[in-house]
Every structure is written in C-alpha cells, then in structure tokens.
Amino acid sequence: MHRTVSLQDHPKFGRSVESDFERLKVLIEDNPRLTTCELSAMLGCNQSTIDRDLHQMGTVNKLGTWVPHELSTDNMQQRVIICNFLLSKHDRYRFLQQIVTRDEKWVLYVNHTRKRQWINPEDMPEPESKNDLHPKKVMLSIWWDFQSVIYYELFPPNTTIDSQLYCTQPENLKVALKTKRPERRKVRLLHDNARPHTSKVTRNKLEQLDWELIPHPPYSPDLAPSDYHLFRSLRNHLL
C-alpha cells in the first residue's frame, strides 16, 4: 500500500470541523429560532461544531412562553401609557386599595390533579385517568378588592353572560358594598375588555352608578389581578 510521507495538508471529504464564528453570530442574531441542524447546513460544518461554538458564545436554547395574542406596536404603547397613568395615580393616594375588580371562571365540581408517587426505582407509577371531556361545572362571577370577596354569583353551565345579565350584577354589588364596605365612597372598577364589559349598555350603566372605570390595556391578561391573586388560590383550596 502506498503511503504518503508529505507533511502538506491534503483535501478531506465531509463537513468541516471549523465554522465561521462571526457569521454564526450574525445568523442567530437575525433568527434565534434556527436549529443546530439548519445552522450546520448553512455554514457547511459539523453539527457538533455548531454546538461547541454556541456554547462558547454563552448562548442557551430556551422555549418562549405561549401568549394568547401577539401585541402590536400600538398595543404595546397603550400598555405603557395606561401603566404609567395608574402608577402616577397610586403615587398621589392609596389608589390600589380603592379598586374593585371583577372576573369570571368556570369552577369544576371535581378537580383532578396528578400527584407524584413514592415507589421503588424499578417500578412504574400507577396510571391516572384524564378528566372527563365535558365535566360538570358552574360559572363563577366574582367581585373583590384588596380585603376580601365582596360579592359573587354562580351561573348554570348553559348561561351566557351578555350585557343585559352583566348589568344586573353592579346593582347587587352596590347593595353588598353598603354592608361590607360602608366607608367606601367611590367605586373604581377594573375589569377586562370582554364584549359584555365594553358594550354601550354596560358603559351607560356604570355612568348611572357614577363608578370610575379603570382603563385596561387590550390583550393583557397578565394585568388582571384575579388570575394571579384569586383563582389560583381558589383552585388550590378546591383540590
């Protein structure tokens, strides 16, 4: 067999074990969702080389969180304007303590959750069946402030909360406020932008009651207090 004793580099087949480091940085800055397989094909080098270089850059691969709606530039500007407005009001007086917020949630009769099981390492945990696709449930409509729940109603499953039904609740809340918050002189209402909340009928009703409506940015469930400070605790209590 003929062997070469030359010290010169000879052309090799296959993908290179070296990548264009600067071009790799540009590619992931332009599109951080590119996979290592795609980057390998674009740069003509091994996938393991891409992994190594990305690690040297200090980058990590993470999944973004799901959001219900991608905010437009106008939506983002509205969020900033409204949040700055609310912060400025809180700086002048105890604004947050004066808010009454309202939301609704389906409440299941039975709340199934999976729990971890203590077993031997070689054993398999007992399987658990999934919830019924159509579980028995009721609709909870609840009004509360920083102290506690002020008023709530439970509606049967087939109930549709439209503007007419929604407008009956402020009158009931008004009665509950006289009993539970007799010192409250002003109602500052915070609710989301669901259609029954923003209809002309609802706006007229709130004007009749002389309630101040706190602006809520569009597509901003993260600014709804009930989701983070009430419903999670309620769910844990019902387990």
Backbone bond lengths (Angstrom), bond angles and torsions (degrees), N, CA, C in turn:
res aa  C-N    CA-C-N  psi(-1)  N-CA   C-N-CA  omega(-1)  CA-C   N-CA-C  phi
1 M - - - 1.463 - - 1.525 108.88 -
2 H 1.324 114.56 134.65 1.458 119.09 -178.38 1.529 109.84 -80.79
3 R 1.303 116.39 128.46 1.457 121.81 177.33 1.518 109.17 -117.25
4 T 1.332 114.78 140.79 1.452 118.56 176.56 1.516 109.27 -92.47
5 V 1.311 115.05 140.82 1.464 120.16 177.92 1.521 110.47 -111.50
6 S 1.354 115.77 10.84 1.460 119.92 -179.49 1.520 110.07 -72.46
7 L 1.333 115.39 143.13 1.458 120.90 177.19 1.522 111.98 -90.88
8 Q 1.321 118.10 2.91 1.460 121.66 179.95 1.536 110.13 -78.04
9 D 1.359 115.78 146.27 1.467 120.61 176.90 1.517 109.88 -70.19
10 H 1.322 115.41 138.43 1.453 121.38 177.50 1.526 108.80 -109.99
11 P 1.316 117.49 149.08 1.473 119.32 178.77 1.525 111.20 -60.91
12 K 1.341 116.02 139.22 1.462 121.61 -179.53 1.518 109.35 -116.07
13 F 1.322 114.25 153.82 1.448 120.65 179.02 1.531 109.29 -94.53
14 G 1.344 116.34 161.34 1.459 120.28 179.82 1.514 110.89 93.52
15 R 1.323 114.82 179.31 1.454 120.38 -176.93 1.524 111.25 -79.63
16 S 1.306 114.58 150.95 1.456 120.81 -178.27 1.524 110.54 -70.00
17 V 1.330 114.38 150.86 1.463 119.44 176.02 1.523 110.65 -93.31
18 E 1.323 117.16 3.02 1.453 122.03 177.44 1.528 108.67 -117.98
19 S 1.335 116.43 144.22 1.459 120.29 178.72 1.521 109.46 -120.26
20 D 1.320 114.79 163.93 1.461 121.31 174.97 1.525 106.79 -82.02
21 F 1.336 116.33 98.99 1.466 121.92 -172.12 1.528 111.47 -59.64
22 E 1.321 116.83 -45.41 1.460 120.43 -177.18 1.527 111.20 -67.77
23 R 1.327 116.82 -39.46 1.462 119.27 178.84 1.529 110.59 -67.11
24 L 1.329 116.30 -35.55 1.463 120.35 177.31 1.530 110.38 -61.64
25 K 1.326 116.95 -41.79 1.463 120.74 178.22 1.523 111.00 -61.84
26 V 1.324 116.01 -41.96 1.466 120.01 179.96 1.526 110.77 -64.55
27 L 1.329 116.57 -41.49 1.464 120.79 -177.56 1.527 111.91 -63.06
28 I 1.331 117.69 -44.80 1.464 118.82 -177.21 1.525 111.67 -77.60
29 E 1.340 117.02 -22.87 1.466 118.72 173.82 1.526 110.47 -70.91
30 D 1.344 115.81 -37.46 1.463 120.02 178.45 1.523 111.71 -72.60
31 N 1.335 116.90 -38.00 1.462 120.84 -178.65 1.527 109.47 -145.89
32 P 1.338 117.82 90.67 1.471 120.46 -177.52 1.522 113.75 -69.94
33 R 1.349 118.24 -4.72 1.462 121.13 -179.44 1.533 112.88 -90.82
34 L 1.325 117.97 1.42 1.462 120.32 177.40 1.525 110.04 -65.00
35 T 1.332 116.51 138.62 1.461 120.99 177.81 1.522 109.72 -84.82
36 T 1.333 116.09 164.00 1.470 119.72 177.79 1.526 110.78 -64.62
37 C 1.335 116.78 -30.25 1.465 120.07 177.31 1.529 110.22 -66.50
38 E 1.325 116.72 -43.48 1.460 120.76 179.15 1.526 110.93 -66.57
39 L 1.326 117.17 -41.23 1.461 120.76 178.58 1.522 111.02 -64.96
40 S 1.328 115.90 -37.67 1.462 120.20 178.49 1.521 111.06 -61.30
41 A 1.342 116.34 -42.98 1.463 120.21 179.60 1.525 111.47 -68.27
42 M 1.323 117.25 -37.44 1.459 120.98 -177.85 1.527 112.13 -70.86
43 L 1.341 116.20 -34.32 1.465 120.03 -176.72 1.524 112.66 -98.64
44 G 1.343 116.99 -7.92 1.458 120.17 177.40 1.509 113.88 67.05
45 C 1.328 117.15 39.52 1.463 120.44 178.98 1.527 109.34 -137.76
46 N 1.324 115.81 173.30 1.459 120.70 -177.84 1.531 111.36 -65.93
47 Q 1.334 114.97 150.20 1.463 119.98 177.81 1.525 110.91 -66.17
48 S 1.331 116.70 -34.33 1.464 120.13 178.09 1.527 110.82 -64.97
49 T 1.340 116.29 -31.35 1.465 120.35 177.03 1.525 110.39 -67.03
50 I 1.333 116.12 -40.66 1.466 120.54 177.08 1.525 110.01 -61.96
51 D 1.336 116.55 -44.46 1.467 120.69 178.32 1.526 110.99 -57.98
52 R 1.320 115.76 -44.60 1.465 120.66 -178.60 1.522 111.39 -63.93
53 D 1.343 116.74 -45.06 1.463 120.15 -177.58 1.531 111.77 -68.80
54 L 1.332 116.83 -37.89 1.466 119.63 177.29 1.525 110.62 -64.02
55 H 1.327 115.74 -37.49 1.464 120.08 177.06 1.527 110.65 -65.34
56 Q 1.328 116.56 -40.52 1.465 120.21 178.70 1.528 111.62 -65.17
57 M 1.329 116.77 -30.66 1.467 120.54 177.17 1.528 112.11 -71.93
58 G 1.330 116.18 -15.41 1.459 119.64 -177.94 1.512 113.50 85.54
59 T 1.345 118.01 13.72 1.463 120.75 179.95 1.525 110.30 -86.41
60 V 1.331 115.42 152.48 1.462 122.47 174.71 1.518 108.00 -129.29
61 N 1.313 116.02 155.09 1.463 121.89 -177.28 1.526 109.41 -99.27
62 K 1.337 117.09 114.34 1.461 121.71 -177.45 1.519 110.29 -129.38
63 L 1.332 114.85 150.19 1.460 120.99 174.70 1.523 109.57 -88.06
64 G 1.322 116.94 137.44 1.452 120.48 173.64 1.520 110.28 -76.41
65 T 1.316 117.04 155.79 1.456 121.01 178.92 1.525 110.08 -80.05
66 W 1.340 115.96 148.10 1.457 120.63 175.92 1.518 109.46 -73.06
67 V 1.306 116.90 137.12 1.463 121.79 174.99 1.526 108.13 -123.95
68 P 1.342 117.80 146.67 1.464 119.55 -176.36 1.520 113.93 -67.85
69 H 1.324 116.83 -23.09 1.462 119.24 -177.30 1.523 108.35 -157.48
70 E 1.315 116.13 136.65 1.464 119.80 177.27 1.527 108.67 -82.28
71 L 1.325 115.55 121.80 1.456 120.23 -175.56 1.523 111.23 -72.80
72 S 1.322 115.22 135.84 1.456 120.47 173.62 1.527 109.15 -80.17
73 T 1.320 116.34 172.03 1.469 120.34 177.74 1.524 110.68 -60.29
74 D 1.328 116.42 -39.35 1.463 120.67 178.62 1.527 110.97 -65.52
75 N 1.350 117.08 -40.71 1.467 120.59 176.95 1.525 111.11 -60.22
76 M 1.326 116.50 -42.79 1.464 120.71 -179.54 1.522 111.28 -64.45
77 Q 1.324 116.30 -41.61 1.463 120.07 178.91 1.526 110.80 -63.64
78 Q 1.335 116.62 -39.63 1.460 119.86 177.71 1.522 111.32 -63.38
79 R 1.323 117.10 -39.85 1.469 120.45 177.68 1.523 110.90 -59.36
80 V 1.325 116.13 -46.52 1.468 120.43 -178.38 1.526 110.63 -63.95
81 I 1.329 116.67 -45.43 1.468 121.04 -178.06 1.529 110.53 -62.52
82 I 1.341 116.63 -47.14 1.463 120.36 -177.43 1.528 111.10 -67.35
83 C 1.327 117.25 -42.11 1.472 119.95 -179.88 1.527 111.21 -64.64
84 N 1.319 117.57 -41.06 1.470 120.31 177.03 1.524 110.89 -64.14
85 F 1.325 116.37 -38.53 1.463 121.17 178.37 1.531 110.80 -62.77
86 L 1.331 116.84 -44.74 1.465 120.55 -179.12 1.528 111.36 -68.16
87 L 1.329 116.60 -38.46 1.466 119.58 178.21 1.527 111.33 -64.87
88 S 1.327 116.56 -38.37 1.466 119.62 179.51 1.528 110.88 -66.07
89 K 1.334 117.23 -34.61 1.465 120.23 177.95 1.524 110.64 -69.46
90 H 1.333 116.01 -38.33 1.466 119.09 -179.51 1.526 111.21 -68.51
91 D 1.319 117.78 -29.03 1.462 120.67 178.83 1.531 111.64 -67.39
92 R 1.334 117.13 -26.65 1.464 120.44 -175.81 1.524 112.83 -87.60
93 Y 1.331 117.77 -33.07 1.465 120.26 179.76 1.528 108.71 -158.80
94 R 1.311 116.19 176.23 1.467 120.71 -175.05 1.527 109.82 -74.30
95 F 1.289 114.48 72.94 1.459 120.93 -173.08 1.530 112.12 -70.99
96 L 1.336 116.83 -44.74 1.464 120.18 -175.77 1.525 111.99 -63.05
97 Q 1.343 116.81 -33.30 1.462 120.29 179.80 1.524 112.65 -71.49
98 Q 1.321 117.29 -12.05 1.462 120.84 -178.03 1.527 112.93 -98.64
99 I 1.322 116.61 0.45 1.461 120.21 -176.60 1.531 110.60 -82.34
100 V 1.315 115.61 135.72 1.463 122.83 166.26 1.526 106.17 -111.52
101 T 1.313 116.66 123.67 1.459 120.05 -178.33 1.519 110.15 -116.09
102 R 1.312 114.79 154.97 1.462 120.26 -174.98 1.517 110.12 -140.60
103 D 1.338 116.14 143.31 1.463 120.88 177.42 1.519 108.35 -158.72
104 E 1.333 115.51 171.61 1.457 119.38 176.46 1.518 109.74 -132.07
105 K 1.341 114.79 157.74 1.462 120.31 -177.42 1.520 109.11 -157.59
106 W 1.337 115.60 142.27 1.455 119.99 172.03 1.527 108.79 -74.38
107 V 1.316 116.58 130.36 1.466 122.36 178.89 1.522 108.12 -113.47
108 L 1.328 116.45 120.25 1.464 121.48 -179.39 1.522 110.61 -81.15
109 Y 1.320 115.70 145.51 1.459 120.14 175.46 1.525 110.48 -67.37
110 V 1.326 116.13 -37.30 1.464 121.43 179.33 1.524 107.94 -126.49
111 N 1.323 116.97 125.29 1.462 122.27 -179.61 1.529 109.12 -108.35
112 H 1.330 115.57 104.64 1.461 120.23 179.73 1.528 109.63 -88.81
113 T 1.309 116.15 134.25 1.461 121.27 173.93 1.525 109.06 -136.33
114 R 1.310 115.63 149.66 1.462 119.65 174.81 1.520 109.38 -83.95
115 K 1.322 116.35 139.71 1.455 121.42 177.27 1.523 109.41 -124.87
116 R 1.316 115.23 144.35 1.459 119.86 178.11 1.530 110.54 -66.51
117 Q 1.337 115.95 149.81 1.460 121.49 -176.82 1.524 109.76 -120.31
118 W 1.327 115.65 138.32 1.463 120.88 175.56 1.526 108.41 -84.89
119 I 1.319 116.44 111.18 1.462 121.54 -177.94 1.525 109.21 -139.50
120 N 1.325 115.90 171.48 1.460 120.62 175.45 1.523 109.78 -71.06
121 P 1.332 117.98 150.12 1.471 120.72 -176.54 1.521 114.06 -55.64
122 E 1.339 117.44 -32.72 1.463 119.68 -176.98 1.530 113.04 -86.79
123 D 1.340 117.87 -6.38 1.465 121.09 -178.11 1.522 111.49 -90.76
124 M 1.331 114.64 157.40 1.463 121.26 175.92 1.525 109.39 -100.43
125 P 1.337 118.17 138.49 1.469 119.28 178.30 1.521 111.28 -66.76
126 E 1.320 115.76 153.38 1.457 120.38 178.55 1.529 109.70 -66.94
127 P 1.336 117.16 135.08 1.473 119.37 179.87 1.523 111.41 -70.67
128 E 1.321 115.69 155.15 1.459 121.63 178.34 1.519 108.56 -126.27
129 S 1.322 116.09 135.26 1.459 120.72 -178.05 1.519 110.54 -74.97
130 K 1.333 115.94 149.81 1.455 121.02 178.76 1.523 110.44 -76.26
131 N 1.338 114.60 163.14 1.457 119.93 177.80 1.526 110.93 -63.89
132 D 1.300 115.01 155.41 1.460 121.00 173.21 1.528 108.88 -60.39
133 L 1.350 116.18 141.69 1.463 119.67 179.86 1.526 111.83 -65.22
134 H 1.322 117.18 -24.92 1.464 121.41 179.84 1.529 109.23 -128.57
135 P 1.332 116.74 70.42 1.463 119.45 -176.04 1.528 111.60 -71.10
136 K 1.315 115.08 157.26 1.457 120.32 177.19 1.524 108.61 -73.17
137 K 1.327 116.24 131.42 1.458 119.58 -173.74 1.519 110.31 -155.67
138 V 1.331 115.18 163.95 1.464 122.21 174.79 1.525 108.11 -133.01
139 M 1.325 115.50 155.58 1.460 120.75 177.78 1.524 109.61 -92.09
140 L 1.331 115.44 123.88 1.463 121.57 177.58 1.520 109.42 -100.12
141 S 1.311 116.29 125.51 1.463 122.41 172.09 1.519 106.95 -113.59
142 I 1.327 116.80 120.46 1.463 119.83 -169.27 1.526 111.19 -133.10
143 W 1.336 115.01 140.37 1.469 123.34 178.76 1.524 107.22 -120.95
144 W 1.331 117.99 130.81 1.457 120.09 -176.16 1.522 110.60 -154.13
145 D 1.337 115.11 165.01 1.459 120.99 175.33 1.521 108.93 -132.52
146 F 1.335 117.75 -166.09 1.462 120.39 -173.58 1.528 112.50 -68.65
147 Q 1.341 117.52 -15.05 1.456 120.21 -179.57 1.528 112.54 -88.07
148 S 1.326 116.71 -50.55 1.465 120.15 -176.51 1.526 109.31 -175.61
149 V 1.329 114.88 -175.99 1.464 121.00 175.56 1.528 109.02 -71.30
150 I 1.333 115.73 134.79 1.462 120.67 179.41 1.526 110.96 -99.43
151 Y 1.328 115.76 -43.17 1.465 119.39 -176.05 1.526 108.86 -156.81
152 Y 1.341 116.37 145.75 1.461 119.85 175.03 1.523 110.02 -149.61
153 E 1.327 115.01 159.07 1.462 122.64 175.23 1.519 108.47 -137.23
154 L 1.338 115.79 147.75 1.461 122.47 174.95 1.523 108.58 -114.41
155 F 1.336 115.67 127.83 1.457 120.97 -178.59 1.524 109.76 -113.52
156 P 1.329 117.72 145.06 1.472 120.35 178.18 1.523 111.55 -65.02
157 P 1.346 117.06 163.29 1.474 121.15 -172.68 1.519 115.43 -55.69
158 N 1.317 118.37 -35.29 1.465 120.20 -174.31 1.527 113.38 -88.39
159 T 1.314 117.11 8.09 1.461 120.27 -178.62 1.530 110.63 -77.48
160 T 1.312 115.94 134.43 1.461 121.77 174.47 1.523 108.44 -105.84
161 I 1.321 115.93 122.50 1.463 119.73 179.46 1.525 108.28 -85.17
162 D 1.321 115.39 97.84 1.457 120.60 177.23 1.528 108.98 -104.62
163 S 1.312 116.17 -174.63 1.468 120.51 -176.44 1.522 112.09 -62.34
164 Q 1.333 116.74 -39.88 1.464 120.22 -178.10 1.527 110.89 -63.63
165 L 1.327 116.50 -46.23 1.461 119.95 179.23 1.525 110.78 -67.55
166 Y 1.317 116.18 -40.53 1.463 119.85 -178.37 1.528 111.24 -61.67
167 C 1.321 116.95 -36.76 1.468 120.63 -176.21 1.526 113.15 -73.08
168 T 1.333 118.02 -12.52 1.464 119.37 175.11 1.525 111.47 -78.18
169 Q 1.320 117.20 -22.36 1.461 120.26 -174.91 1.532 113.81 -73.94
170 P 1.340 120.35 -39.23 1.469 118.61 178.01 1.527 113.75 -57.69
171 E 1.329 117.11 -34.23 1.467 119.05 177.53 1.527 110.30 -64.73
172 N 1.335 116.79 -42.27 1.465 120.30 177.63 1.526 110.91 -66.50
173 L 1.330 116.07 -37.37 1.461 119.93 177.81 1.524 110.48 -65.20
174 K 1.306 116.83 -38.78 1.466 121.27 179.64 1.524 110.97 -58.30
175 V 1.340 116.58 -41.47 1.466 121.13 177.58 1.529 110.36 -65.87
176 A 1.349 116.36 -43.26 1.467 120.24 -179.66 1.521 111.44 -64.81
177 L 1.333 117.53 -35.17 1.461 120.74 179.37 1.530 111.59 -64.40
178 K 1.318 117.27 -37.94 1.465 120.27 179.80 1.518 111.31 -63.13
179 T 1.341 115.82 -30.87 1.463 120.10 -179.33 1.526 111.99 -85.19
180 K 1.347 116.58 -45.79 1.460 120.77 -172.34 1.524 113.74 -93.39
181 R 1.335 117.56 -25.86 1.465 120.80 -179.79 1.534 109.24 -132.98
182 P 1.326 118.07 62.59 1.472 119.48 -176.54 1.522 113.12 -63.15
183 E 1.344 117.00 -22.09 1.459 120.06 -178.88 1.528 112.73 -81.52
184 R 1.328 117.39 -12.05 1.462 120.46 -176.64 1.528 110.09 -75.48
185 R 1.326 115.71 123.66 1.459 120.96 -178.92 1.530 112.29 -101.76
186 K 1.320 116.06 -22.47 1.462 120.21 -175.46 1.523 109.31 -133.62
187 V 1.323 116.41 136.63 1.463 121.27 175.49 1.522 108.03 -105.55
188 R 1.318 115.30 120.78 1.465 121.71 173.93 1.522 106.75 -110.88
189 L 1.311 115.68 108.44 1.464 121.87 -170.26 1.522 111.24 -96.18
190 L 1.328 115.04 131.41 1.462 122.08 175.25 1.523 108.45 -119.59
191 H 1.324 116.71 115.50 1.464 121.32 171.31 1.523 108.42 -142.11
192 D 1.336 115.75 167.35 1.462 119.01 -174.84 1.530 110.30 -80.35
193 N 1.333 115.25 -172.35 1.464 120.56 -173.41 1.523 113.29 -99.63
194 A 1.340 116.81 30.32 1.465 119.53 174.67 1.530 109.37 -60.79
195 R 1.323 116.12 152.82 1.469 120.13 -173.32 1.530 113.63 -57.20
196 P 1.355 120.10 -43.18 1.471 118.46 178.43 1.528 113.36 -62.43
197 H 1.341 117.21 -23.77 1.463 121.08 -178.19 1.526 112.35 -82.24
198 T 1.319 116.68 -24.05 1.467 120.20 -173.74 1.528 112.89 -110.49
199 S 1.323 117.63 3.54 1.463 120.23 -178.60 1.528 110.96 -68.21
200 K 1.312 115.83 162.51 1.464 121.12 179.81 1.523 110.89 -63.66
201 V 1.329 116.85 -37.40 1.466 120.95 179.10 1.527 110.38 -60.57
202 T 1.337 116.44 -44.97 1.463 120.86 -179.53 1.524 111.08 -67.12
203 R 1.317 117.23 -43.31 1.471 120.16 179.95 1.529 111.10 -61.27
204 N 1.330 115.97 -40.81 1.469 119.42 178.32 1.529 111.16 -64.11
205 K 1.331 116.17 -38.87 1.461 120.15 179.87 1.523 111.13 -64.28
206 L 1.312 117.15 -43.56 1.464 120.70 -179.61 1.528 111.05 -67.28
207 E 1.324 117.07 -33.60 1.467 120.27 176.12 1.528 110.87 -66.65
208 Q 1.329 117.05 -38.90 1.463 120.60 177.36 1.528 111.26 -61.48
209 L 1.331 116.24 -37.67 1.461 120.78 -179.35 1.527 112.03 -80.75
210 D 1.334 116.94 -8.21 1.466 122.64 -178.10 1.528 111.14 60.45
211 W 1.332 115.75 42.01 1.456 121.20 176.76 1.525 109.33 -95.85
212 E 1.311 115.70 140.33 1.464 120.58 176.75 1.528 109.00 -85.05
213 L 1.312 116.49 126.58 1.460 121.54 179.67 1.525 109.19 -96.04
214 I 1.315 116.14 119.72 1.465 121.29 -179.59 1.526 108.93 -80.82
215 P 1.320 119.01 128.35 1.474 120.64 -178.80 1.522 111.40 -64.38
216 H 1.313 114.73 142.27 1.468 121.52 179.18 1.523 108.23 -125.96
217 P 1.338 118.83 122.38 1.468 120.40 -178.29 1.525 111.21 -61.47
218 P 1.324 118.30 146.69 1.467 120.53 179.14 1.524 111.88 -67.01
219 Y 1.325 115.47 146.14 1.466 122.79 177.26 1.533 111.46 53.72
220 S 1.329 116.05 49.35 1.467 120.08 -177.45 1.523 111.02 -131.57
221 P 1.344 117.64 65.38 1.468 118.91 178.61 1.521 112.82 -65.14
222 D 1.352 117.40 -20.09 1.457 119.82 179.25 1.523 112.23 -70.21
223 L 1.339 117.47 -12.72 1.463 120.71 178.00 1.526 111.79 -101.13
224 A 1.330 117.26 10.24 1.465 121.52 177.72 1.527 108.66 -93.46
225 P 1.327 119.10 112.43 1.473 121.00 -174.65 1.523 113.85 -60.52
226 S 1.330 117.96 -32.36 1.467 120.11 -174.73 1.523 111.94 -61.65
227 D 1.323 117.45 -38.58 1.461 120.57 -176.69 1.526 111.85 -64.38
228 Y 1.326 117.12 -31.67 1.464 120.46 -173.26 1.529 113.36 -103.77
229 H 1.328 117.57 -25.94 1.461 119.42 -172.66 1.523 113.96 -118.12
230 L 1.321 117.96 -3.08 1.463 119.35 -178.41 1.523 112.34 -130.10
231 F 1.326 117.39 -57.26 1.461 120.22 -172.38 1.527 112.34 -65.79
232 R 1.327 117.49 -34.38 1.466 119.00 178.93 1.525 110.51 -65.91
233 S 1.334 116.46 -43.56 1.467 119.86 177.80 1.525 110.86 -66.21
234 L 1.335 116.07 -37.70 1.463 120.29 178.46 1.521 110.49 -62.78
235 R 1.316 116.92 -43.71 1.466 120.55 -179.85 1.525 110.70 -63.01
236 N 1.330 117.55 -43.71 1.466 120.36 179.48 1.526 111.21 -63.71
237 H 1.325 116.41 -34.36 1.461 120.42 -179.83 1.526 111.30 -69.76
238 L 1.352 116.66 -30.71 1.459 120.60 -176.92 1.521 113.18 -84.88
239 L 1.333 117.82 -9.96 1.466 119.61 -178.29 1.518 111.09 -68.69
